[in-house]
């Protein structure tokens, strides 16, 4: 029976019945520790979903991970920058009024969440690698326009190949 420590358990408490039905696992909550039991494959899916929820993704967004074509990745910002102060790096990723993050989500086709010292990404397994490359390039200091054009070029190539 896998156990998870969740910082904010309120989302899970409110949607416990809903999650049990969707994930097909029995969920137990004790304090901030959540445990669940079910089929091993469903337990694995549930653990990925609870990781994403713990990172800060909404429950509905995290449930996308139930589809095997989707995956969740967490990127530590410190792994790609030498800066001690991560505020400017986070600001580059978020952009003015969240515009950079929104544009990245739209072009990459992934959901992106930025937290203190890491970035969480949920997306199709084939698209998530491009989103990770885009995010790491922004962390390293690439211009937003260059990152957008990289993603648009990838999308154009995918569209050509799918015809």
Buried (B, 14 or more C-beta within 10 A) or exposed (E): EBEBEBEEBEBBEEBBEEBBEBBBBEBEBEEEEBBBEBEEEBBEBBBBBBBBBBBBBEBEBBBBBBEEEBBBBEBEBBEBBEEEEBEEBBEBBBBEEEEBBEBBBEBBBBBBBBEEEBBBBBBBEEBBBBBBBBBBBBBEEBEBEEBBEBBEEBBEEEEEEEE
